[in-house]
Every structure is written in structure tokens, then in C-alpha cells.
Amino acid sequence: MQLIFYSGKDCHLCDLAMSLLTQLGSNYDIHLTKVDVKTDHQLFHLYGARIPVIKREDNQQELGWPFNLIQLKEFLD
């Protein structure tokens, strides 16, 4: 599954979200692309106040912070 992880430099909440993704282990075949929203004006406008955000490339659905491990699994299933 292809995911985009919208984040930012020195983002504590992004670190927490990444920790949840790591906890999934090998139960999910995830290919993660991290994108720093501060590198693109349009992305910063869309996501700057909402990061971290995880986006599925297959159906374009987004999961924005706050979320927990259960919500993350439901999002991926």
C-alpha cells in the first residue's frame, strides 16, 4: 500500500504518528513517502496547520492527527 506522510521538520506530533506507523510492524505492506509540507507553498497551505496527515494513494483518503493505533489500522484496512 502506497502512503504519503505529510509532515514537517521538528514536528513532535509527526514523530508520534511515525511511531504509530512503526508499531504496525510487518502486518501491513506499506510503502511510505515522507513529504515536508514546508518545501512547497501549496502543500503548506493545504496541510501546514493539520500535520501530520497520512494519505492513501489508492483511494485518496486522508487520516489527520489526532489518531491512535486502532484508528490507523481501520484507516489502512
Sine and cosine of phi, psi and omega as CSV:
sin_phi,cos_phi,sin_psi,cos_psi,sin_omega,cos_omega
0.00,0.00,0.76,-0.65,0.00,-1.00
-1.00,0.00,0.83,-0.56,0.04,-1.00
-0.83,-0.56,0.57,-0.82,0.17,-0.99
-0.94,-0.33,0.77,-0.64,-0.01,-1.00
-0.94,-0.35,0.99,-0.17,0.03,-1.00
-0.98,0.17,0.83,-0.56,-0.08,-1.00
-0.53,-0.85,-0.18,-0.98,0.03,-1.00
-0.50,-0.87,0.32,-0.95,0.01,-1.00
-0.93,0.37,0.64,-0.76,0.02,-1.00
0.83,0.56,0.67,0.75,0.00,-1.00
-0.97,-0.23,0.96,-0.27,-0.02,-1.00
-0.88,0.47,-0.65,0.76,0.01,-1.00
-0.91,0.42,-0.57,0.82,0.06,-1.00
-0.90,0.43,-0.62,0.79,0.06,-1.00
-0.89,0.45,-0.65,0.76,0.03,-1.00
-0.90,0.43,-0.69,0.73,0.03,-1.00
-0.90,0.45,-0.66,0.75,0.02,-1.00
-0.90,0.44,-0.59,0.81,0.05,-1.00
-0.88,0.47,-0.65,0.76,0.04,-1.00
-0.91,0.42,-0.67,0.75,0.05,-1.00
-0.88,0.48,-0.62,0.78,0.01,-1.00
-0.91,0.40,-0.57,0.82,-0.01,-1.00
-0.92,0.40,-0.32,0.95,0.02,-1.00
-0.90,0.43,-0.43,0.90,0.02,-1.00
0.87,0.50,-0.60,-0.80,-0.06,-1.00
-1.00,-0.03,0.18,0.98,0.02,-1.00
-0.93,0.36,-0.35,0.94,-0.02,-1.00
-0.78,-0.63,0.67,-0.74,0.07,-1.00
-1.00,0.00,1.00,0.00,-0.12,-0.99
-0.94,-0.34,0.72,-0.70,0.14,-0.99
-0.90,-0.44,0.94,-0.33,-0.15,-0.99
-0.97,-0.24,0.76,-0.65,0.11,-0.99
-0.91,-0.40,0.90,-0.44,0.03,-1.00
-1.00,0.04,0.73,-0.68,0.00,-1.00
-0.79,-0.61,0.85,-0.53,0.08,-1.00
-0.99,0.13,0.92,-0.39,-0.08,-1.00
-0.92,0.40,-0.30,0.95,-0.01,-1.00
-0.97,0.25,-0.14,0.99,-0.01,-1.00
-1.00,0.03,-0.11,0.99,-0.05,-1.00
-0.63,-0.78,0.82,-0.57,-0.07,-1.00
-0.85,0.52,-0.69,0.72,-0.02,-1.00
-0.92,0.40,-0.69,0.73,0.04,-1.00
-0.90,0.44,-0.64,0.77,0.02,-1.00
-0.89,0.45,-0.64,0.77,0.03,-1.00
-0.90,0.44,-0.64,0.76,-0.05,-1.00
-0.98,0.22,-0.62,0.78,-0.19,-0.98
-0.85,-0.52,-0.16,0.99,-0.14,-0.99
-0.81,0.59,-0.64,0.77,-0.02,-1.00
-1.00,0.00,-0.07,1.00,-0.10,-0.99
-0.92,-0.39,-0.14,0.99,-0.10,-0.99
-0.90,0.45,0.53,-0.85,0.04,1.00
-0.99,0.15,0.54,-0.84,0.07,-1.00
-0.73,-0.68,0.72,-0.69,0.07,-1.00
-0.94,-0.34,0.75,-0.66,-0.02,-1.00
-0.84,-0.54,0.76,-0.65,0.10,-1.00
-0.99,0.11,0.75,-0.66,0.00,-1.00
-0.98,0.19,-0.39,0.92,-0.04,-1.00
-0.95,0.30,-0.62,0.78,-0.04,-1.00
-0.83,-0.56,0.06,1.00,0.05,-1.00
0.91,0.42,0.23,0.97,0.05,-1.00
-0.96,0.26,0.52,-0.86,-0.01,-1.00
-0.84,-0.54,0.57,-0.82,0.11,-0.99
-0.85,-0.53,0.92,-0.39,-0.01,-1.00
-0.98,-0.20,0.42,-0.91,0.02,-1.00
-0.92,0.39,0.61,-0.79,0.12,0.99
-1.00,0.02,0.55,-0.84,0.13,-0.99
-0.50,-0.87,0.38,-0.93,0.02,-1.00
-0.91,-0.41,-0.04,-1.00,-0.08,-1.00
-0.90,0.45,-0.63,0.77,0.00,-1.00
-0.90,0.43,-0.71,0.70,0.02,-1.00
-0.90,0.44,-0.61,0.79,0.04,-1.00
-0.90,0.44,-0.70,0.71,0.02,-1.00
-0.89,0.46,-0.68,0.74,0.02,-1.00
-0.89,0.45,-0.61,0.79,0.03,-1.00
-0.89,0.46,-0.61,0.79,-0.06,-1.00
-0.99,0.13,-0.37,0.93,-0.05,-1.00
-0.99,0.15,0.00,0.00,0.00,0.00
